[in-house]
């Protein structure tokens, strides 16, 4: 976890991206848009939880605390999107 370098070029971001770009035309169905957005937030939440687990095992409390904030934010976004898509 320590000593890594952040991605700094678009090429690096694309090589490390887990979330894929949606293919095809512009989506007009709002329920489909919410579904894709919700899936993306769920993926980000999963990653934040994994990073928190690793940070806790390494006693890296600053990263762990940052992940707590992201977990709360992603959870709130998931809830809000799910309520808006009803």
CORCORQUI-V732764 format. One record per run of one state. SS is the DSSP state (~ for helix, > for strand, _ for the rest). FROM is the first residue (numbers start at 1). TO is the last residue. If there is no record, write none. Layout:
{{SS FROM TO} {SS FROM TO}}
This chain:
{{_ 1 9} {~ 10 16} {_ 17 29} {~ 30 57} {_ 58 60} {~ 61 84} {_ 85 86}}
